[in-house]
């Protein structure tokens, strides 16, 4: 159990801050969960066609950028994840266009 869970705020402002923090925490966790789900969709699309993979990459990059802009995730994490996904996308595109 966290130390902060069993301590109740006393002042009105502290009570309001607790409510805001709980609400923000739930929202941030939902955003992070959406990002992870989208990355998994991208990885699953690696087996499929390139155009579908490109769509999944665009969605993942968009979610990462929005989360980084709002500081839900660190901007460097977003940039790193986008670079990793872009590398996989580029590899798939180059192998798909390579003549047999």
N, C-alpha and C positions, 0 to 999 in steps of 0.2 A: 504494500500500500504506500502511495506517495505521501510525503510529509504534508503537502498542501491540501490533501483531500479531507483530512479530519479537522482542519482549522476553519472556523467560520469567520467571515468578516464582520466587523462591528459597525463601521460607519456606512452611511448611505452610498458614498462614492465607492467604497471598497466593495460593497454588495453589487453595485452596478458594474464595476470593473470585472468582477467574477462572472457575472452573466455574459458580458461582452466577450471575455476570454473563452468561455465555454462554447459560445456560438461561433466564434472565429476558429476555434480548434476543430470543431465538427466540419466547418466549411473547408478549412485547409486540408484536413484528412480526406475529404471527398475529392478535392482537386488532385491531390497526390495519387489517390486510387485511380482516378480517371486517366492520369498520365501513364501509370503502370499498365493499365488495361490496354491503352492505345499502343504502347510499346510492344506488348504481347501480340496484339493484332498485326502489327507490322512484321514481327518475327514469324508469325504464322503465315503471312502473305508471301514470304520469301520463296515458297514452293510454287506459287501461282504466277499469273502473268505480270509483266513489268508495270503496266498501266495501273493495276490494282495496288501494287506495291508503292508506286509513286503517290497515289491518293492517301494511303495509310501513312506514308512518311510526312506528307503535307499536314495531315491532321495532328500527328504526334508533334511536329515542329511547332505548330500553332499553339497547342496546349502547353508545351514547354515554354514558349515565349511569353504567353499570357501569365503563367504562374511565376516566371522570373521577373516580369514587370511589376507584379504585385508582391514580390519577395516571399512568395509561398515556398519556392525553392530558390537556392542560390543561383545567381546568373551563370556562374562558372559551371555548375552542374548541368544546367540547361544546355549550355554551349557544348559541353563534353558529350552529352547524350545525343544531341543533334549531329555532332561530328561522327559518332560511332554508327548511328543509323544511316547517315549519308554515305559512309564508307561501304556499308553493306549494300545500299541501293546502287552505288556506282559499280561495285563488283558485279552485281546482278545484270546491270545494263550492259556493261562491257562484254560479259560472257554471252549474253543474249544476242548481241550484234556481231559477235565474232563469227566469221564464216567457218563452216565445218570442214 
